[in-house]
Amino acid sequence: MPSDDSRYCHPHQHQGLRRPDVMVECATLVPDTYEVREPKLVVEAASPSTTSIDQTRKMEEYKRHPTLAYILLVEPLKPQALLFARERDAWEIETFEGLEAVIALPVIGAALALADIYDGLSFPRRRDLAAEEPPL
């Protein structure tokens, strides 16, 4: 366990307007405060009611934060996530699909398996039109 004055990454869970669903900050933990000084990762779970805001206004606000290294958008209806990773002055985008996928997050010294994100969830089987015989 790190000492009280050390710097380490720790998760924050916020609820309320204009806050990510989950955030990881790498700074000394300040007890009893909602102040976020050095966020490195924000996670948003996509929702039909908030998708347009999450993928437009909130994304642009997150991208402007100087210490943020990753933005992760998680799809709730299937095991899929979209990772935005800061590379110097640009953002690289990578898609992860399937429960076997693992998202490397080297800036915070972590890896996140989609199997862990979706632990305990099941997904309805979807019709695969490409695999079906075409009608005659």
FENFEN-V304608 format. One record per run of one state. SS is the DSSP state (a for helix, b for strand, c for the rest). FROM is the first residue (numbers start at 1). TO is the last residue. If there is no record, write none. Layout:
ss->SS from->FROM to->TO
ss->SS from->FROM to->TO
This chain:
ss->c from->1 to->7
ss->b from->8 to->12
ss->c from->13 to->21
ss->b from->22 to->27
ss->c from->28 to->38
ss->b from->39 to->45
ss->c from->46 to->50
ss->a from->51 to->54
ss->c from->55 to->56
ss->a from->57 to->64
ss->c from->65 to->69
ss->b from->70 to->75
ss->c from->76 to->79
ss->b from->80 to->87
ss->c from->88 to->89
ss->b from->90 to->97
ss->c from->98 to->101
ss->b from->102 to->105
ss->a from->106 to->108
ss->c from->109 to->109
ss->b from->110 to->113
ss->a from->114 to->117
ss->c from->118 to->128
ss->a from->129 to->131
ss->c from->132 to->136
